[in-house]
């Protein structure tokens, strides 16, 4: 009887996770903004170009001219690909016990996850899908190394942020999955995805850089290809180098709008990220070596490095939180006593507090949604105006 009751409880928790996952999509999968929609149609018409792979593949669908409806369809497919792959990984790693299902519920109910669902049209969703698919392969076998390396290489051609987003995580996932032994062989094998990412990064910098003289021609081509008004901010990034981005961010940091993002979006996401770091380190205590702990923290913090060259505070913060959940899934897979260890850390009061607080916050929706304006912390601005 006890076993039957426990099984029934797990079944209902699984159903709840899937239901909330679906509701998050219903509430937050809204049309992409002009920037992400325009970047989707970049291609290799003028040779190798950063972020051009998806547009090149998209040409088989929309041909010489991309309509708004076609871009919306591809955006939705990208989002569903990334989210369904993530759900499949969660099913493999977290659907076996009550406490791990609590962790899955915290993920799908978090404001960080809602923000990620709102990345409609951004390449981030492709990168999430590739990462989840690769992480589902066995790390101990050759296919695990190949899958993770291919995910990184393909992801880099989709968008170079793959280097900071998930490359460190996939190296950690590979190394811990193989027993996290500090030997030359194991460290070298775990570094293969990073080597692949760096190789593609060099290729993109050398052969994919667009010279200033070619930019007007490419911008004109994009404007003609788009059967909608192409976003000028998106076309501005075509010829921008890393040095240009550093200079742009030096200017952005002095703007009130960017500082508002840091406060209202950055702080809540940073708190959630730090809690995920704490949860990972507590789970690892006395069971994983110091290098493993360092690498897990590095994987979670890696997306934050992008704040030096870009101003998407929400994207980078939400991805850091997601990586925190992904690293914990990796640790759970590598620990035979994971359920019991997690139960000692993620107690019912802790679970309830985190679950409830997550419902009270929302960060900027970077698609066409504006619901965040009436949720904490952005609603404070509305209240100040009203009073």
Secondary structure, DSSP 4 states (H G I P E B T S, - for coil): -HHHHHHHHHHHHHHHHHHHHHHHHHHH--PPPHHHHHHTT--STTSS-TT-HHHHHHHHHHTTSB-HHHHHHHHHHHHHHHHHHHHHHHHHHHTTSHHHHHHHHHHHHSHHHHHHHT-TTSTHHHHHHHHHHHHTS-TTSHHHHHHHHHHHHHHHHH-TTHIIIIIHHHHHHHHHHTT---SHHHHHHHTHHHHHHHHHHHHHHHHSPPPHHHHHHHHHHHHHHBSS---HHHHHTTT--HHHHHHHHHHHTTSHHHHHHIIIIIHHHHHHHHHHHHHHHHHHTTTS-HHHHHHHHHHHHHGGGGGGT---HHHHHHHHHHHHHHHHHHHHHT-TTHHHHHHHHS-HHHHHHHHHHHHTB----SSS--GGGGSBTTHHHHHHHH-
